[in-house]
Amino acid sequence: MEQIVNWLNGIIWSQALIYLCLGVGLFYTIATRFLQVRHMKDIFKLMFKGGKSESGISSFQALSLSLSGRVGTGNIAGVATAIAFGGPGAVFWMWMMAFLGAGSAFIESTLGQVYKTKQDGQFRGGPAFYIEKGLKIKWYAILFAVVTIIATGILLPGVQANSIALSIENAFGIRPAITGIVLVALLAFIIFGGVKRIARVAEFVVPFMALSYILVAIIITVMNISELPGVIKLIFSSAFGADAAFGGILGAAISWGVKRGIYSNEAGQGTGPHAAAAAEVSHPAKQGIVQAFSVYVDTLLVCSATAFMILITGMYNVAPDGKPEIVNNLGDIEPGPGYTQAAVESIFPGFGAPFVAISLLFFAFTTIMAYYYMAETNLAFINRKTKRVWTVYVLKVVICVMTFYGSVKTASLAWGLGDVGVGSMAWLNIIAILLLTKPTLIVLKDYEEQLKAGKDPVFDPVKLGIQDAEFWEKEYNYQDPNRVEKTG
């Protein structure tokens, strides 16, 4: 099984996808005139502006739901894996992927809003919707929906569950099977409560846990402040092959940094637009900007917290694929949450392992919740015309089973399956957003023109010549310049 998975990943994660992700991020950064920098001042205002409705969730809830998908095991175990196989330089390429990826995240999330629909009383949207409406290629939309259901409903939950189970076993000695049963029970309670319950849990858990985790990282960094300049120098020198020890693995640093950067922040992968489309906003660009910020939170804050804790304490190994081991400070510890636990434990004995285990439990568990929401949205897309209610219950059962399965399987197989899912979605989504670049840039220009005129931007697709934005055409009264929603 592992050989088949590795073979698939060799095809999916070829150099073509690595450089495609970097290239597309650079293209959108330039095309939007560095939107991720220019609109930083608007982010906090937009994040807390607007309320939820019966059909949609608030901008902050959408951000939390998106972050619950982005902030997961990739932020703890994924960073450790990137350092283990790509060296300290991989951290720089994760940062680069976040900066450039924020441009891609804006594009895909704005498209999610433009082409969203109201289905069964809820806002639904995502790549499958904008591929069908924007590109008018139905088979492509169905293919993305099927791949996403398989990826987020079957392949990816196991990665999160596996990291939780390993860290809990390491910290508390609890067998993975027991952890798996508890995870399934909690997951079933939440996902059977619908998207509103998922959003409420994410809204509370994600900000609290992220801030706690970053605070501990800051404390550890301050306690080892004399080491910080050397760590920063090591990251940059290794990223460009200038360090004596890591100079020979530049390719691995780029490859693992980009791969784990995409896995962690999910920019361009096509997951973010699902949460973005659920938000109640007056203009698609508003949610696009908020979702661009979520990439920063994920990588520049949470991933960086992990990287600095590991590097500043020296609690890591580096053994690139097919090359001799370069660093071995941890013996035979498998790359993953054990690196971060060892880092915190070296400063706070008796605290590190439990703290990282609990952090990972919350981060990864909320990610599994977000995966369910994405899978359900794509199932709803396929089931629009035929109400197959039973398929939703099958999905709930399958994701619970895969969560348990991932808890008791080996880490390498779990990560391999996760990479297959992430890479497949990324290929399909990146091609789609490239083909839909023109309408997205039109939406951004309209938003900025209205801002410049001192207005609170509202979206009129007819005026902009954007076709098949059915939700916006049906729900808003064009005779009212303030775009008041129709009540009947």
N, C-alpha and C positions, 0 to 999 in steps of 0.2 A: 504493500500500500504506500509506504513512504517513498519507494523508488518511483512509483507512478506520479505521486504528488510533486516530487522534486523535478521530474522530467517536465511536467506541466509548467511549473514555475520557471524552468529554464527557458521555455518558449514565451510565456506571458511577460516575465520580468527580464526580457532581453534589454540590451543597451538602448534599443529604440524607445521603449516606454520611459526609461529614466530620462533621456534627453528630451522626449516629447513633453513630459511634465514640466521640466525646467524651461523649455522653449515657450510653451503655451503661457506659463506664468509670467515670463519676461514680456511676451507679446501683449498680454492684457495689462500689465503694469504700465507699459509705454502707451498703449491705446487709450487707457483711461487717465493718462497723464498723472500717474502715481496717486491714484484715488486713495489708496490705503494710507497715504501720508496727508494729502490735502483735506480729507474729510474727517480726520481724527477728532477735530473739535465738535463735530456733529454727533459722534457715536454715542456719547453718554446721554445726550438729549433725546436721541431717537430710541435708545435702549429702553427708556422708562416712559416713553410717550405712547399714548393710545391704550385703550383697554381691550379686554377680551369681550367676546360676544357669545351668543348661543352656538354660532357656527365656527368661530375662530378663537385662538388664544392670543394673549398679549405679546408684544414684541419681546419683553423680557422672558416670558415663558418659552417663546420660540427660540430665543438665544440659549436658554437653559436646556431645552430639549436637544438643540443642536450640539451644545457643549457636552451633554450627557453621552452623545454618540462619539464626539471627538476625544473627550478626556476619558481615557480608559487605560487598559493595560499597556497600550503603546507609550504612554507617558512615563511609566515606571519600568516595566519589563522591556518595552521596545527600545528605550534609550540605552538600557544596559546591553541589549543585543547589538545595537548599532556600534557601541564602543568596543564590544568584544570582537566583532568581526571587521570593523572599519577603522578602529583606533579613535583617539580623541578628536581627530579632524572631522569625523562623521557628524559631530555636534554642530560644527559650522554649516555643513550642508543641510542639516535639519533646519537651522535658522534661515538659511537662504531659501529653502523650500517654503517656509512659513511666510516670508516677506513677499515672494513672488506668488505663492499660492493664495494670498489674500485677494489678489486681482482675479484669479480664477474663481474663488469662492463668491466674490461679488457677482460675477457674470452668471454663474449657475443658479444662485439663490434669487437673483432678480428675475431670471427666466422662470423659475418655479412660481413666483408671484404673478407674473404676466399671464401665464397660461394655466393658472389654477382653476379649479371648478368647485362647485358646491354639490356634494354627493351624500345622500342619506343624512342631510342636515349638518355635515362637517365640511370644512375646507380640505380639499385634497389637491396635491400637486407634486411635481418631481420630474425627473428626466423623461420618464415614459410619456407624461402628459405633454411636455414641450416638444418632444420628438414627433409625436403624432400631430399636434396642432401647428407647431412652428415649421417643421420640416415636411409634414404631410407624408410621412413614411410609416405606415401602420405596422408593417412586419418588424421594422427596426424598434419601434416602441414596445411591441410585445416581447421581442427578444430581450430588451433591457429589463422589462418587468420580470420576466422569467429568471434571468440571470441574477437579479437583485433578490428575488424571493429565495433562490437557492443560496446566494452568498450570505444574506443577513438572517435568513431563517434556519440555515443548516450549517454552513461552513464557519461563519465568524463567531457565533456565540461560544463555541468551544474554546477559542483562544482566551476570551475573557474569563470563562469559568475555570480553565486550567490554571491561569495565573493566580486566581483567587484561592483555589484549592492548594496549590503549592506553597503560597505564602502563609496561609492559615496553618498548614501542616508544619511548616518551618517554625512558626511563632508559637503555636499552642499544642502541637502534637496531635491535632485532630485529623483523622483519616479522610482522604479526599472524597470517599463515598458518602460520608456523613455530611461534609460540606456541600456536596452536590445535591443531596436530598433537601437540605435547608434552603439552598438557592432556588431550587425548583418550586418549593412551597411559597416563598416570597414572591417569585416571579409570577406564578399563577394568580396570586391574589391581586397583583397590580395590573397585569395585562387583561384580566377579565373585567377590570373596571373601566376600560376604554381610554381614549387619548387624553381626556381631561385629568384622569387620575395619574397617568404617566407624566403629564406636564406639571401637575402639582408636586409630585415627588421630586422631579428633576429641579424644579424651581427652588426647593428648599435644600436638597442634599448637595447639588453640584457647587454652588457658590461657597457654602460653609466648608466643605471638604477641601476645595481648591485653596481657599485662603489659609486654612490650617496647615496644609501641606507646604505651601510657599513660605509660611512663617517659620516652620521648622528648618527649611532649607536656608533661610536668611540667618537664623541663629547659628547654624553650623558653619556657614560661610564667614560670619563675623568672628566666630571663635577661632577660625583658621585664616584670618585675613592676610597674614603674611604670605600664605601660599597662593592667594588669588592672582597676583600678577603673573606668576609662573604658569598657572593653569590656563589663563587667557592666552598667553603666548604659545603654550603647547597646542591649544585648539587651533589657532590660526596657522601656526607653522606646519602642523600636521595636515591641515586642510589643503595646503598647496604643495605638499611634498618636500617642505624645506627642513623638517625635523630629521635628525640623523637616524633615530630609531624607526620612525614611521614613514620615512621618505619613499620606501619601496611599495607602499600600499595605497597610493593616491587614488587609484581606480576603485579600490574597495571602500575608501572613505566616502567618495562621491556616491557610489552605488548604494551603500548601506544607509548613508545619511538621507538620500532622496527617498529610498524605499520606506525606511522607518518614519521619515517625515510625512510622507503621504499616508501611511498607515495611521499615524497619530492624528494629524490635523484634517485628513480626508479632503483637502482642497482639490477640486477637479474630479473626485471619485464619484460624485453624484449622490452622496448621502445627505449633505446639507440642505439641498433644495426641498426635501420632504418636510422638514421642520419649518423652513422659511415660508413655504406655501400655506402653512396652517395659521400664520399670523394675521391679525386684523390690522391692516394699515391702509393709508389713503393713496400710497404710491409705491410701486414695486421696488424702486431704488432705495427706499428707506430700509427695508428689510435686507436688501443686498449689502448695504453699508454695515449694518449690525452684524451680519454673518461674516463679513470680511474681518471684523474685529475678533470674532470667535476663534479664528485661526491664530491670531496673536496670543490670545489667552492660552490656547492649547499648547503652542510650541515655545513662544518666547518667554512665557511665564512658567507653566507647569513642567514642560520638558526640560527647560533650562534649570529649574530647581533640582530635578533628578540628576542632570549631568554634573552640576557643580558639587552636589553632595558626593557623588561617586568619585569624581576626579580630584577634588580637594582633599579627600581622605585617602586616596590611592587604593580604594577597594574595588579593583577591577583586574581582569585578565584581557589580553589581546592576542587572539589566535586566528588570523585571517584564513579563509578557506584555501586549502592547498599550499599554504606557506608555513614556515616554522613559527612556533610560538614566540611572541615578542616580549610580552609582559605576563607574569604569573604571580599575582599578589594574593590570590584567593584559593589556590589549590585546584581542586576538581569541582568547584561549584559551577553548576550549569548556568549559562547566561540567562538572566531574567531578574525577577524581583529579589533574588538572593543577594545580588550586588548592592541594591539600594538598602536592603535590610542590614547588610554588613557595614555599609557606610554610616548609617545612623547609629547602629549598635556600637561602632568604634568610638563615638563621641558620648552617647548616652547608653551605657550598658544596661540591658534589661528592658529598654524602652524601644529600641530601634525596630526589632523584628515585629512586635505587636503593632506599633504605630503604622509601619508600612503595610502590614497585612490588613489592618482596618481601613487605611486609605485606599488600598487596592480593591478591597471589598466594595466600597462605595463607588469608586470610579468605574470599575469594571461592571458592577451590577447595573448601574444606570445606563451603561453602554448597551448591555443586553436588552434593557427596556426599549432603548431607542432603535435597536435593530428590529425588534418586534414591530414597532410602529412603521418603520420603512417597509418591511415585508408585507404588513397588512395594507399599506397604501397601494403597493403595486398589485396586490391581490384584488383590491377594490377596483383598480384600473382594468384588470382583466375581466372582472365580474360585473362591469357597469350595466350591461344589457341583460344578463341572466343572473338573477339573484340566487347565487349558490351560498347560502348562509353557512352550510355545513363546512365549506372549505376554510372559513375563518377559524372554526373550532379545531379543524385538523391542524392548521398552522400553529395555533396556541399549544397544542399537544406536542407537535414536532419540535418547536423551539425549546420546550421544557425538556424533552428527551435529549436533544443535542447539548443542552446546558449540562445535564447530568453526565452525558457521554464525554464531553470535554473535560469535566472535572477529574475523571479517572484515567484519561489517556495520557500518553507521553507528550511533553511540551513541544518537541520537534515536529511531531505529526500535527498537533493543534495549530502551530504557527504556519506550517506548510499549507494546510487547508485554508487558513485565513488569508494567506498571501494570494492563493488562487482566486478567492472571492474578491479581494480588493483590486487586484490587477485586472480581472475581467470587467468589473464595473468601470474602472478608470479608462480602459481602452474605448469602451462604448460611449461613455459620457463625454470625454474630451473631444472626440470627433464630432459629436452632436453640438457642443457649445461653440466649436470653431465655425460650424456651418450656420450658427445662429448669432454670430457676432454683430451683424448690422442692426437688427432690432434692439439688441441690448444697449448698444452705444447710443441709439436714438432715445431710448428711455432715460439713460444717464444725462444726456444733453438737455432733455425736457425738464428733468428734475433740477438741474443746476440753473437753467434759465428762470424757472419759477422761484428758486431760492434768491437769485440775484434781484428779481423784481419785488422781493419782500413778501412773497406769498408762502403759505403752507402748501407745499406741492401736492396736487391731486392728479390722478392718472386718467387720461382720456385716450384710449387706443384708436378710436375712430379719427380723431384729430391728427394723430401721429401716423396714420396709415398702417397700423399694425392689425393684421387680420386674425380672426379666430381667438381673440382674447375674450371668450364668451362670458366669463363671470363679470368682468368689468362692464361689458356692453349691457348685460341684463339687469345688473343690480343697481346701477347708478343712473340718476336723472340728468340727462345732458343739458336740459334747459336751465338747471340751477348751476350757476358758476361755482358754487361752493361744493358741488357734487354731493348733495344730501342723499343718503340711501333711501330707496323707495320703501314704503311701508305697506303698500297694497294698492 
